[in-house]
Amino acid sequence: MPENTSPSTAQAARDAHFSPVVNRLSSEFSDVHHSSTVSRCVDAARHGAQDVTGRATPDLVERIARQHLQVLALAFAEQR
């Protein structure tokens, strides 16, 4: 699947609080997902946490993003 990065896509990677999250998850899912996919998932998790709970801590965002990336990995595995 082609990956494209846009300014909003890389937003999480530029935020100092979430860069370590992007780095950890990029490393963890390097064999399955492109780093831009990880960055988008972290950004989406951050916005979702903010909308639902009113705050987005790095720990919460990492847990949400990891779950999303695991589901995506399962979906990719089923397609093969």
MMTF fields as JSON, N, C-alpha, C and O atoms, coordinates in Angstrom:
{
  "mmtfVersion": "1.0.0",
  "mmtfProducer": "UNKNOWN",
  "numBonds": 319,
  "numAtoms": 320,
  "numGroups": 80,
  "numChains": 1,
  "numModels": 1,
  "chainsPerModel": [1],
  "groupsPerChain": [80],
  "chainIdList": ["A"],
  "bondAtomList": [4, 2, 8, 6, 12, 10, 16, 14, 20, 18, 24, 22, 28, 26, 32, 30, 36, 34, 40, 38, 44, 42, 48, 46, 52, 50, 56, 54, 60, 58, 64, 62, 68, 66, 72, 70, 76, 74, 80, 78, 84, 82, 88, 86, 92, 90, 96, 94, 100, 98, 104, 102, 108, 106, 112, 110, 116, 114, 120, 118, 124, 122, 128, 126, 132, 130, 136, 134, 140, 138, 144, 142, 148, 146, 152, 150, 156, 154, 160, 158, 164, 162, 168, 166, 172, 170, 176, 174, 180, 178, 184, 182, 188, 186, 192, 190, 196, 194, 200, 198, 204, 202, 208, 206, 212, 210, 216, 214, 220, 218, 224, 222, 228, 226, 232, 230, 236, 234, 240, 238, 244, 242, 248, 246, 252, 250, 256, 254, 260, 258, 264, 262, 268, 266, 272, 270, 276, 274, 280, 278, 284, 282, 288, 286, 292, 290, 296, 294, 300, 298, 304, 302, 308, 306, 312, 310, 316, 314],
  "bondOrderList": [1, 1, 1, 1, 1, 1, 1, 1, 1, 1, 1, 1, 1, 1, 1, 1, 1, 1, 1, 1, 1, 1, 1, 1, 1, 1, 1, 1, 1, 1, 1, 1, 1, 1, 1, 1, 1, 1, 1, 1, 1, 1, 1, 1, 1, 1, 1, 1, 1, 1, 1, 1, 1, 1, 1, 1, 1, 1, 1, 1, 1, 1, 1, 1, 1, 1, 1, 1, 1, 1, 1, 1, 1, 1, 1, 1, 1, 1, 1],
  "groupList": [{"groupName": "MET", "atomNameList": ["N", "CA", "C", "O"], "elementList": ["N", "C", "C", "O"], "formalChargeList": [0, 0, 0, 0], "bondAtomList": [1, 0, 2, 1, 3, 2], "bondOrderList": [1, 1, 2], "singleLetterCode": "M", "chemCompType": "L-PEPTIDE LINKING"}, {"groupName": "PRO", "atomNameList": ["N", "CA", "C", "O"], "elementList": ["N", "C", "C", "O"], "formalChargeList": [0, 0, 0, 0], "bondAtomList": [1, 0, 2, 1, 3, 2], "bondOrderList": [1, 1, 2], "singleLetterCode": "P", "chemCompType": "L-PEPTIDE LINKING"}, {"groupName": "GLU", "atomNameList": ["N", "CA", "C", "O"], "elementList": ["N", "C", "C", "O"], "formalChargeList": [0, 0, 0, 0], "bondAtomList": [1, 0, 2, 1, 3, 2], "bondOrderList": [1, 1, 2], "singleLetterCode": "E", "chemCompType": "L-PEPTIDE LINKING"}, {"groupName": "ASN", "atomNameList": ["N", "CA", "C", "O"], "elementList": ["N", "C", "C", "O"], "formalChargeList": [0, 0, 0, 0], "bondAtomList": [1, 0, 2, 1, 3, 2], "bondOrderList": [1, 1, 2], "singleLetterCode": "N", "chemCompType": "L-PEPTIDE LINKING"}, {"groupName": "THR", "atomNameList": ["N", "CA", "C", "O"], "elementList": ["N", "C", "C", "O"], "formalChargeList": [0, 0, 0, 0], "bondAtomList": [1, 0, 2, 1, 3, 2], "bondOrderList": [1, 1, 2], "singleLetterCode": "T", "chemCompType": "L-PEPTIDE LINKING"}, {"groupName": "SER", "atomNameList": ["N", "CA", "C", "O"], "elementList": ["N", "C", "C", "O"], "formalChargeList": [0, 0, 0, 0], "bondAtomList": [1, 0, 2, 1, 3, 2], "bondOrderList": [1, 1, 2], "singleLetterCode": "S", "chemCompType": "L-PEPTIDE LINKING"}, {"groupName": "ALA", "atomNameList": ["N", "CA", "C", "O"], "elementList": ["N", "C", "C", "O"], "formalChargeList": [0, 0, 0, 0], "bondAtomList": [1, 0, 2, 1, 3, 2], "bondOrderList": [1, 1, 2], "singleLetterCode": "A", "chemCompType": "L-PEPTIDE LINKING"}, {"groupName": "GLN", "atomNameList": ["N", "CA", "C", "O"], "elementList": ["N", "C", "C", "O"], "formalChargeList": [0, 0, 0, 0], "bondAtomList": [1, 0, 2, 1, 3, 2], "bondOrderList": [1, 1, 2], "singleLetterCode": "Q", "chemCompType": "L-PEPTIDE LINKING"}, {"groupName": "ARG", "atomNameList": ["N", "CA", "C", "O"], "elementList": ["N", "C", "C", "O"], "formalChargeList": [0, 0, 0, 0], "bondAtomList": [1, 0, 2, 1, 3, 2], "bondOrderList": [1, 1, 2], "singleLetterCode": "R", "chemCompType": "L-PEPTIDE LINKING"}, {"groupName": "ASP", "atomNameList": ["N", "CA", "C", "O"], "elementList": ["N", "C", "C", "O"], "formalChargeList": [0, 0, 0, 0], "bondAtomList": [1, 0, 2, 1, 3, 2], "bondOrderList": [1, 1, 2], "singleLetterCode": "D", "chemCompType": "L-PEPTIDE LINKING"}, {"groupName": "HIS", "atomNameList": ["N", "CA", "C", "O"], "elementList": ["N", "C", "C", "O"], "formalChargeList": [0, 0, 0, 0], "bondAtomList": [1, 0, 2, 1, 3, 2], "bondOrderList": [1, 1, 2], "singleLetterCode": "H", "chemCompType": "L-PEPTIDE LINKING"}, {"groupName": "PHE", "atomNameList": ["N", "CA", "C", "O"], "elementList": ["N", "C", "C", "O"], "formalChargeList": [0, 0, 0, 0], "bondAtomList": [1, 0, 2, 1, 3, 2], "bondOrderList": [1, 1, 2], "singleLetterCode": "F", "chemCompType": "L-PEPTIDE LINKING"}, {"groupName": "VAL", "atomNameList": ["N", "CA", "C", "O"], "elementList": ["N", "C", "C", "O"], "formalChargeList": [0, 0, 0, 0], "bondAtomList": [1, 0, 2, 1, 3, 2], "bondOrderList": [1, 1, 2], "singleLetterCode": "V", "chemCompType": "L-PEPTIDE LINKING"}, {"groupName": "LEU", "atomNameList": ["N", "CA", "C", "O"], "elementList": ["N", "C", "C", "O"], "formalChargeList": [0, 0, 0, 0], "bondAtomList": [1, 0, 2, 1, 3, 2], "bondOrderList": [1, 1, 2], "singleLetterCode": "L", "chemCompType": "L-PEPTIDE LINKING"}, {"groupName": "CYS", "atomNameList": ["N", "CA", "C", "O"], "elementList": ["N", "C", "C", "O"], "formalChargeList": [0, 0, 0, 0], "bondAtomList": [1, 0, 2, 1, 3, 2], "bondOrderList": [1, 1, 2], "singleLetterCode": "C", "chemCompType": "L-PEPTIDE LINKING"}, {"groupName": "GLY", "atomNameList": ["N", "CA", "C", "O"], "elementList": ["N", "C", "C", "O"], "formalChargeList": [0, 0, 0, 0], "bondAtomList": [1, 0, 2, 1, 3, 2], "bondOrderList": [1, 1, 2], "singleLetterCode": "G", "chemCompType": "PEPTIDE LINKING"}, {"groupName": "ILE", "atomNameList": ["N", "CA", "C", "O"], "elementList": ["N", "C", "C", "O"], "formalChargeList": [0, 0, 0, 0], "bondAtomList": [1, 0, 2, 1, 3, 2], "bondOrderList": [1, 1, 2], "singleLetterCode": "I", "chemCompType": "L-PEPTIDE LINKING"}],
  "groupTypeList": [0, 1, 2, 3, 4, 5, 1, 5, 4, 6, 7, 6, 6, 8, 9, 6, 10, 11, 5, 1, 12, 12, 3, 8, 13, 5, 5, 2, 11, 5, 9, 12, 10, 10, 5, 5, 4, 12, 5, 8, 14, 12, 9, 6, 6, 8, 10, 15, 6, 7, 9, 12, 4, 15, 8, 6, 4, 1, 9, 13, 12, 2, 8, 16, 6, 8, 7, 10, 13, 7, 12, 13, 6, 13, 6, 11, 6, 2, 7, 8],
  "groupIdList": [1, 2, 3, 4, 5, 6, 7, 8, 9, 10, 11, 12, 13, 14, 15, 16, 17, 18, 19, 20, 21, 22, 23, 24, 25, 26, 27, 28, 29, 30, 31, 32, 33, 34, 35, 36, 37, 38, 39, 40, 41, 42, 43, 44, 45, 46, 47, 48, 49, 50, 51, 52, 53, 54, 55, 56, 57, 58, 59, 60, 61, 62, 63, 64, 65, 66, 67, 68, 69, 70, 71, 72, 73, 74, 75, 76, 77, 78, 79, 80],
  "secStructList": [7, 7, 7, 7, 7, 7, 6, 6, 6, 6, 2, 2, 2, 2, 1, 6, 6, 6, 2, 2, 2, 2, 2, 2, 2, 2, 2, 2, 6, 6, 6, 6, 1, 7, 2, 2, 2, 2, 2, 2, 2, 2, 2, 2, 2, 2, 2, 2, 2, 2, 2, 2, 2, 1, 7, 7, 7, 2, 2, 2, 2, 2, 2, 2, 2, 2, 2, 2, 2, 2, 2, 2, 2, 2, 2, 2, 2, 2, 2, 7],
  "xCoordList": [0.849, 0.0, 0.9, 1.797, 0.687, 1.551, 1.358, 0.253, 2.44, 2.418, 2.707, 3.624, 1.939, 2.241, 2.196, 1.343, 3.125, 3.16, 2.688, 3.031, 1.913, 1.434, 1.794, 2.194, 1.665, 1.987, 1.205, 1.759, -0.071, -0.84, -0.436, -0.523, 0.006, 0.429, 1.609, 1.664, 2.542, 3.764, 3.616, 4.6, 2.431, 2.21, 2.649, 3.334, 2.269, 2.629, 4.134, 4.694, 4.781, 6.234, 6.956, 8.037, 6.389, 7.024, 6.772, 7.544, 5.72, 5.395, 6.358, 6.427, 7.093, 8.129, 7.574, 8.28, 6.335, 5.746, 5.474, 5.518, 5.192, 4.766, 5.829, 5.627, 6.944, 8.037, 8.53, 8.735, 8.727, 9.153, 8.123, 8.485, 6.854, 5.793, 5.902, 5.863, 6.041, 6.182, 7.423, 7.377, 8.519, 9.762, 9.614, 10.037, 9.015, 8.839, 7.941, 8.259, 6.819, 5.878, 6.421, 6.158, 7.164, 7.791, 8.76, 8.823, 9.504, 10.438, 9.688, 10.035, 8.674, 7.901, 7.195, 7.102, 6.699, 5.924, 6.681, 6.064, 8.0, 8.794, 8.643, 8.783, 8.361, 8.211, 6.819, 6.58, 5.901, 4.518, 4.075, 3.45, 4.394, 3.871, 4.996, 6.046, 4.748, 5.654, 5.578, 4.544, 6.652, 6.68, 5.613, 5.13, 5.235, 4.182, 2.826, 1.998, 2.594, 1.365, 1.337, 0.306, 2.465, 2.571, 2.311, 1.57, 2.915, 2.739, 1.267, 0.757, 0.594, -0.828, -1.659, -2.588, -1.337, -2.086, -1.886, -2.832, -0.66, -0.397, -1.164, -1.757, -1.152, -1.875, -3.379, -4.035, -3.92, -5.352, -5.68, -6.713, -4.818, -5.037, -5.004, -5.785, -4.097, -3.993, -5.263, -5.794, -5.748, -6.977, -8.182, -9.045, -8.244, -9.348, -9.356, -10.407, -8.199, -8.107, -8.509, -9.211, -8.07, -8.413, -9.925, -10.521, -10.533, -11.982, -12.787, -13.788, -12.358, -13.133, -12.88, -13.82, -11.616, -11.295, -10.927, -10.853, -10.698, -10.301, -8.806, -8.33, -8.058, -6.607, -5.993, -6.655, -4.746, -4.061, -2.648, -1.712, -2.501, -1.172, -0.423, -1.047, 0.881, 1.646, 1.362, 1.288, 1.204, 0.909, -0.419, -0.502, -1.443, -2.748, -2.694, -3.213, -2.075, -1.973, -1.218, -1.596, -0.157, 0.62, -0.224, -0.177, -0.989, -1.833, -2.875, -3.093, -3.519, -4.548, -3.92, -4.432, -2.827, -2.173, -1.683, -1.809, -1.128, -0.651, -1.809, -1.661, -2.95, -4.108, -4.536, -4.845, -4.556, -4.932, -3.94, -4.338, -2.661, -1.63, -1.702, -1.451, -2.041, -2.196, -3.371, -3.281, -4.468, -5.637, -5.295, -5.659, -4.61, -4.186, -3.273, -3.401, -2.353, -1.456, -2.233, -1.919, -3.239, -4.076, -4.84, -4.953, -5.354, -6.082, -5.159, -5.557, -3.938, -2.973, -2.629, -2.508, -2.472, -2.13, -3.245, -2.976, -4.486, -5.628, -5.728, -6.269, -5.218, -5.277, -4.253, -4.397, -3.244, -2.162, -2.515, -1.718],
  "yCoordList": [-1.16, 0.0, 1.229, 1.325, 2.179, 3.36, 4.229, 4.385, 4.768, 5.644, 7.056, 7.285, 7.991, 9.382, 10.153, 9.927, 11.054, 11.856, 13.253, 13.827, 13.785, 15.146, 15.864, 15.218, 17.175, 17.879, 17.359, 17.266, 17.017, 16.516, 15.099, 14.715, 14.317, 12.95, 12.904, 12.051, 13.795, 13.789, 14.599, 14.799, 15.063, 15.916, 15.227, 15.835, 13.975, 13.262, 13.101, 13.208, 12.846, 12.653, 13.94, 13.884, 15.084, 16.358, 16.79, 17.577, 16.298, 16.661, 15.94, 14.711, 16.692, 16.122, 15.077, 14.13, 15.227, 14.265, 12.92, 11.88, 12.936, 11.725, 11.13, 10.043, 11.803, 11.248, 9.909, 8.981, 9.776, 8.46, 7.363, 6.209, 7.721, 6.75, 6.297, 5.101, 7.255, 6.923, 6.064, 5.086, 6.407, 5.648, 4.218, 3.277, 4.042, 2.694, 1.839, 0.69, 2.419, 1.645, 1.393, 0.34, 2.332, 2.115, 0.951, 0.139, 0.868, -0.242, -1.558, -2.582, -1.516, -2.721, -3.286, -4.504, -2.418, -2.854, -2.675, -2.627, -2.578, -2.299, -3.365, -3.068, -4.599, -5.659, -5.694, -6.449, -4.882, -4.907, -3.569, -3.529, -2.478, -1.169, -0.181, -0.189, 0.65, 1.748, 2.784, 2.922, 3.497, 4.48, 5.556, 6.089, 5.886, 6.893, 6.363, 7.133, 5.054, 4.451, 4.537, 4.857, 4.252, 4.339, 5.77, 5.997, 6.727, 8.131, 8.547, 9.266, 8.098, 8.42, 7.786, 8.413, 6.542, 5.881, 6.597, 6.755, 7.029, 7.763, 9.08, 9.462, 9.761, 11.03, 10.821, 11.591, 9.782, 9.483, 9.09, 9.496, 8.312, 7.913, 9.125, 9.222, 10.038, 11.26, 12.083, 12.548, 12.263, 13.041, 12.333, 12.976, 11.006, 10.242, 10.322, 10.524, 10.167, 10.266, 11.647, 11.787, 12.657, 14.033, 14.257, 14.889, 13.735, 13.894, 13.157, 13.678, 11.947, 11.114, 11.47, 11.574, 11.654, 11.858, 13.285, 13.638, 14.103, 15.48, 15.651, 16.766, 14.55, 14.613, 13.463, 12.461, 13.61, 12.588, 12.418, 13.063, 11.552, 11.288, 10.353, 9.556, 10.445, 9.546, 8.066, 7.279, 7.669, 6.266, 5.805, 4.731, 6.618, 6.272, 6.223, 5.289, 7.212, 7.263, 6.042, 5.462, 5.659, 4.484, 3.216, 2.398, 3.043, 1.843, 1.794, 0.744, 2.925, 2.979, 2.713, 1.902, 3.385, 3.221, 1.788, 1.232, 1.183, -0.203, -1.14, -2.026, -0.947, -1.793, -1.626, -2.612, -0.408, -0.161, -0.821, -1.435, -0.695, -1.289, -2.813, -3.456, -3.397, -4.848, -5.315, -6.334, -4.575, -4.928, -4.807, -5.677, -3.752, -3.602, -4.749, -5.266, -5.144, -6.251, -7.551, -8.317, -7.796, -8.981, -8.94, -9.952, -7.781, -7.635, -7.88, -8.529, -7.369, -7.597, -9.079, -9.614, -9.747, -11.172, -12.013, -12.999, -11.629, -12.364, -12.207, -13.082, -11.107, -10.872, -11.714, -11.925, -12.185, -12.933, -14.361, -15.124],
  "zCoordList": [0.0, 0.0, 0.0, 0.838, -0.922, -0.968, 0.27, 0.788, 0.704, 1.87, 1.414, 0.626, 1.9, 1.617, 2.922, 3.78, 3.039, 4.25, 3.94, 2.906, 4.828, 4.703, 5.987, 6.956, 6.025, 7.268, 8.466, 9.561, 8.287, 9.424, 9.798, 10.964, 8.814, 9.077, 10.017, 10.903, 9.845, 10.645, 11.923, 12.634, 12.23, 13.403, 14.686, 15.509, 14.868, 16.103, 16.217, 17.308, 15.105, 15.141, 15.521, 16.106, 15.206, 15.528, 16.964, 17.512, 17.578, 18.951, 19.886, 19.883, 20.675, 21.544, 22.509, 22.856, 22.946, 23.878, 23.215, 23.873, 21.915, 21.228, 20.318, 19.777, 20.137, 19.326, 19.868, 19.086, 21.186, 21.688, 21.423, 21.19, 21.458, 21.171, 19.721, 19.435, 18.809, 17.39, 17.183, 16.436, 17.826, 17.663, 18.173, 17.501, 19.357, 19.92, 19.031, 18.724, 18.624, 17.812, 16.407, 15.825, 15.861, 14.555, 14.617, 13.694, 15.689, 15.88, 16.084, 15.495, 16.911, 17.226, 15.999, 15.847, 15.126, 13.965, 12.65, 11.586, 12.711, 11.51, 10.43, 9.243, 10.829, 9.837, 9.213, 8.271, 9.733, 9.245, 8.664, 7.604, 9.348, 8.97, 8.67, 9.313, 7.696, 7.372, 8.492, 9.147, 8.706, 9.796, 9.637, 10.636, 8.413, 8.228, 8.699, 9.186, 8.558, 9.07, 10.589, 11.182, 11.21, 12.671, 13.123, 14.079, 12.441, 12.794, 12.684, 13.543, 11.635, 11.475, 12.578, 13.086, 12.959, 14.039, 15.367, 16.139, 15.634, 16.874, 16.866, 17.875, 15.747, 15.653, 15.836, 16.537, 15.206, 15.35, 16.787, 17.32, 17.411, 18.806, 19.727, 20.674, 19.441, 20.253, 20.147, 21.154, 18.925, 18.739, 19.348, 19.945, 19.198, 19.775, 21.292, 21.901, 21.901, 23.359, 23.833, 24.835, 23.122, 23.477, 23.387, 24.259, 22.329, 22.149, 23.215, 23.707, 23.575, 24.493, 25.955, 26.742, 26.318, 27.735, 28.088, 29.265, 27.082, 27.337, 27.54, 27.752, 27.479, 27.595, 26.812, 26.541, 26.458, 25.673, 26.208, 25.735, 27.193, 27.734, 26.78, 26.08, 26.751, 25.879, 26.153, 25.209, 27.415, 27.736, 27.138, 26.542, 27.302, 26.753, 25.23, 24.618, 24.626, 23.168, 22.643, 21.625, 23.339, 22.9, 22.963, 22.044, 24.029, 24.144, 23.038, 22.433, 22.772, 21.726, 20.359, 19.587, 20.063, 18.767, 18.58, 17.488, 19.627, 19.525, 19.179, 18.337, 19.821, 19.518, 18.066, 17.396, 17.58, 16.186, 15.234, 14.245, 15.532, 14.674, 14.695, 13.675, 15.839, 15.917, 15.067, 14.383, 15.109, 14.298, 12.813, 12.022, 12.435, 11.04, 10.61, 9.5, 11.488, 11.173, 10.953, 10.042, 11.783, 11.614, 10.289, 9.597, 9.95, 8.692, 7.502, 6.534, 7.563, 6.488, 6.39, 5.288, 7.53, 7.536, 6.922, 6.235, 7.165, 6.605, 5.1, 4.424, 4.561, 3.118, 2.363, 1.159, 3.038, 2.368, 2.169, 1.623]
}
